[in-house]
Amino acid sequence: MKLLQFFKENKLHLGVATELGILDVSEAGKKYNVSVPGSLQELLSAEDGMKTVEAVTSRALEVKTTELFLSKEEIHYAPVVTNPEKIVCVGLNYIDHAKESKMDIPTSPVIFSKFNNTLSAHLDYIPIPEGAKQIDYEAELVVVIGKEAKNVSKEEALSYVFGYTIGNDVSARDLQFRTGQWLLGKSPDGFAPVGPFVVTSDEINPNNLNIECRINGEIRQKANTRDMIFDCATLVSYLSTYMTLKPGDLIFTGTPDGVILGYAKDQQVWLKPGDEMVVSIEKLGELKNVLK
């Protein structure tokens, strides 16, 4: 199932992408007199949240209740998760990216974080912070945790994943490398766009997905998630050893080579206001944002 969150009259709604358009789950609940989750977080928290959403979706499709469906053009997208407890990021998780960054190939996952202020949605404009000059992109597969995970094995790790979405770990390299800690360059407002959809884990093999980033239409990154040094199961297991993963937590799993940071210095043309970033991942769709 392909889910999303969107704003309607300044209120957050849960949606399902179908062949008839985007089903407004809240409106479907009212129509059929069924209590439904109003957000992805509520869905993850409810014992039968997914079953309820599947039931109202099937009913709406069966009877073709067209007034419950919206076109994609009508949607004001929200981040697929709006208030995760954690946004965990993995650095240097593709060998060629580590090489282009002139950093050692990691023997354990390189972990850092972002905060909720960085979350933005498909089609959102992302502001460049004052004084930052070296703005870069990072196309990434993002894991959405579905249930609490603590000390889980690699073999069982993916059963704790609700689904997968697209992310762009937007980075201000001059801020990132101002000190030995990357946080400042990774956490300006809006620097973690995610979406437009989260696709449930039963439909996705995270170990074999084509991933691409285009800047103003030009392909800059092109790889496959099978090239990860540490795959999604390894990352979920590793992180759960040291921190309890909660429903709705996001894990940015790393970016392939092709970022501006990896170019020769005389060829580095950093992003500027008006530049369009499009990240696409097989079976997940396209995430588009413009800098301002």
C-alpha positions in Angstrom: 0.0 0.0 0.0 1.2 3.5 -0.8 0.3 6.1 1.9 0.9 9.8 2.3 0.1 12.7 4.5 -1.3 16.0 3.3 -2.8 19.2 4.5 -6.4 20.1 3.9 -7.8 23.3 5.3 -4.6 23.5 7.5 -5.3 20.1 9.0 -3.2 17.0 8.6 -4.9 14.1 6.7 -3.9 10.6 5.9 -4.2 9.5 2.3 -3.9 6.3 0.2 -2.7 6.5 -3.4 -5.0 4.4 -5.6 -5.9 4.0 -9.3 -8.8 6.4 -8.7 -6.6 9.1 -7.1 -5.7 9.9 -3.5 -8.2 8.6 -1.0 -8.9 10.9 1.9 -9.0 8.4 4.7 -10.5 10.9 7.1 -13.4 11.7 4.8 -13.8 7.9 4.1 -14.1 7.3 7.8 -16.9 9.9 8.1 -18.7 8.6 5.0 -18.7 5.0 6.3 -19.0 5.8 10.0 -15.7 4.2 10.9 -13.1 5.4 13.3 -9.9 5.8 11.2 -6.4 7.1 12.0 -5.9 10.7 11.1 -2.2 10.5 10.5 0.5 8.0 9.9 1.6 8.2 13.5 -1.9 7.4 14.6 -2.0 4.5 12.2 1.3 3.1 13.7 0.0 3.6 17.2 -3.4 1.9 16.7 -3.6 -1.9 17.1 -5.7 -2.3 14.0 -4.8 0.9 12.2 -3.6 -0.7 9.0 -6.5 -3.1 8.8 -9.0 -0.2 9.2 -7.3 1.8 6.5 -7.2 -1.2 4.2 -10.9 -1.9 4.8 -12.1 1.7 4.1 -9.9 1.8 1.0 -11.3 -1.4 -0.4 -14.8 -0.2 0.3 -14.2 3.2 -1.4 -12.7 1.5 -4.5 -15.4 -1.1 -4.7 -18.3 1.3 -4.8 -16.2 4.0 -6.5 -17.1 6.8 -4.1 -15.5 9.4 -6.3 -16.0 12.4 -3.9 -13.6 10.7 -1.5 -10.7 10.9 -4.0 -8.4 13.8 -4.8 -6.1 14.2 -7.8 -2.4 14.5 -7.1 -2.6 18.1 -8.4 -5.0 19.0 -5.5 -2.7 17.6 -2.8 -0.7 19.9 -0.5 1.8 17.3 0.6 3.1 16.9 4.2 6.2 15.0 5.2 5.3 11.3 5.4 6.0 11.5 9.2 5.7 14.8 10.9 6.8 14.2 14.4 9.3 11.2 14.7 11.1 10.7 17.9 14.3 10.2 16.0 15.8 11.0 12.6 18.9 8.8 12.3 21.2 9.2 9.4 24.0 7.0 8.0 27.1 8.5 6.5 29.4 7.0 3.9 27.3 3.9 3.3 28.3 3.5 -0.4 31.9 2.7 -1.1 32.2 5.1 -4.1 30.7 7.9 -2.0 33.2 7.3 0.8 36.0 7.4 -1.8 34.8 10.6 -3.5 34.6 12.2 0.0 38.2 11.2 0.6 37.2 9.4 3.8 38.0 5.9 5.0 35.7 3.0 4.1 33.7 2.5 7.4 33.9 -0.8 9.2 30.9 0.2 11.3 28.0 2.4 10.3 28.7 6.1 10.6 25.7 7.5 12.5 24.6 11.1 12.9 21.2 12.8 13.3 18.9 15.5 12.2 16.0 17.1 14.1 12.3 17.6 13.3 12.9 21.1 12.1 14.6 19.7 9.1 11.5 17.8 7.8 9.9 19.1 4.7 7.6 17.7 2.1 7.4 16.9 -1.6 7.2 20.2 -3.6 8.2 22.3 -0.6 10.7 25.2 -1.1 13.8 24.8 1.0 15.4 27.9 2.3 19.2 28.3 2.2 20.4 29.5 5.6 22.1 32.9 5.8 25.8 32.7 5.2 25.8 29.1 3.9 27.5 28.9 0.5 28.1 25.2 -0.2 24.7 23.6 -0.6 24.7 20.0 -1.7 22.2 17.1 -2.3 22.1 13.5 -1.1 19.6 11.1 -2.6 18.6 8.4 0.0 16.3 5.5 0.7 14.6 6.2 4.1 13.3 3.5 6.4 10.1 4.1 8.4 10.1 2.1 11.6 6.7 0.4 12.3 7.1 -1.1 15.8 9.3 -0.7 18.8 12.7 -2.4 18.1 15.3 -3.1 20.8 18.2 -5.6 20.4 16.7 -7.2 17.3 18.7 -9.5 15.1 19.6 -8.8 11.5 17.4 -11.8 10.5 14.3 -10.3 12.1 15.1 -6.6 11.7 13.0 -5.9 8.6 9.9 -7.2 10.3 10.1 -4.0 12.4 10.0 -1.8 9.3 6.6 -0.3 8.3 7.7 0.9 5.0 10.1 2.9 2.8 10.2 6.4 1.4 12.5 8.8 -0.4 14.7 11.3 1.3 17.2 14.0 0.4 19.8 14.7 3.0 20.4 18.3 2.0 23.7 19.5 3.3 25.6 22.8 3.8 29.1 21.5 3.4 30.8 24.7 4.7 28.8 24.4 7.9 29.1 20.6 8.0 33.0 20.7 8.1 33.3 23.9 10.1 34.1 21.6 13.1 34.6 17.9 13.5 30.8 17.5 14.1 28.5 17.4 11.0 25.3 18.4 12.8 25.3 22.1 11.9 25.5 21.5 8.2 22.9 18.8 8.3 20.1 20.4 10.4 19.0 23.7 8.9 15.3 24.1 8.6 13.8 22.0 5.8 17.0 20.1 5.1 15.3 16.6 5.3 12.6 16.5 2.7 10.8 13.1 2.7 8.0 11.6 0.6 5.8 12.0 -1.3 4.7 8.5 -0.3 5.6 5.7 2.1 5.2 2.3 0.5 4.6 -0.6 2.9 7.4 -3.1 3.4 5.5 -6.0 2.0 5.8 -4.4 -1.5 9.5 -3.5 -1.4 12.8 -5.3 -1.4 15.1 -2.6 0.0 18.2 -4.4 -1.2 17.6 -3.9 -4.9 16.2 -0.4 -5.8 17.5 1.9 -8.4 18.1 5.4 -7.0 18.8 8.6 -8.9 19.2 12.3 -8.3 18.7 15.0 -10.9 19.6 18.7 -10.5 17.8 21.0 -12.9 17.1 17.9 -15.1 20.8 16.7 -15.2 21.5 13.2 -13.7 24.0 13.6 -10.8 23.6 10.4 -8.9 22.6 7.0 -10.3 23.1 3.7 -8.3 21.3 0.8 -6.7 20.7 0.1 -3.0 22.5 -3.2 -3.4 25.7 -1.1 -3.4 25.2 -0.2 0.3 28.0 -1.2 2.6 25.5 -1.9 5.4 22.0 -2.9 4.2 18.8 -1.9 5.8 18.5 -5.0 8.0 22.0 -4.5 9.3 21.3 -0.9 10.1 18.1 -1.5 11.9 19.7 -4.3 14.0 22.8 -2.2 14.7 20.9 0.8 15.8 18.5 -1.2 17.9 21.4 -2.5 19.9 22.2 1.0 21.2 18.9 2.8 21.1 15.2 1.8 21.2 13.7 2.5 17.8 10.1 3.7 18.0 7.2 3.7 15.5 7.6 6.5 13.1 11.4 6.9 13.5 13.2 7.6 10.3 16.5 6.2 9.1 18.3 7.9 6.2 20.4 5.0 4.9 23.1 6.9 3.1 23.8 8.3 -0.4 25.7 7.0 -3.4 28.5 8.9 -5.2 27.9 11.9 -7.4 27.5 14.7 -4.8 29.1 18.0 -5.4 31.5 17.4 -2.5 33.1 14.6 -4.5 33.9 16.8 -7.5 37.4 18.3 -8.0 37.5 21.7 -6.3 37.7 23.6 -9.6 34.5 21.8 -10.8 32.4 22.3 -7.6 29.4 24.5 -8.5 27.3 24.5 -5.4 23.5 24.7 -5.4 21.8 28.1 -5.4 18.3 29.5 -5.0 16.0 28.3 -7.8 17.8 25.0 -8.3 15.5 22.0 -8.6 16.4 18.8 -6.9 14.6 15.6 -7.9 15.3 12.3 -6.1 13.7 9.2 -7.6 13.7 5.6 -6.3 12.3 2.6 -8.1 8.8 1.7 -6.9 8.7 4.7 -4.5 8.2 7.6 -6.9 9.9 11.1 -7.1 10.6 13.7 -4.4 11.0 17.2 -5.8 12.1 20.3 -4.1 13.4 23.7 -5.1 15.9 25.8 -3.1 15.1 29.4 -2.2 
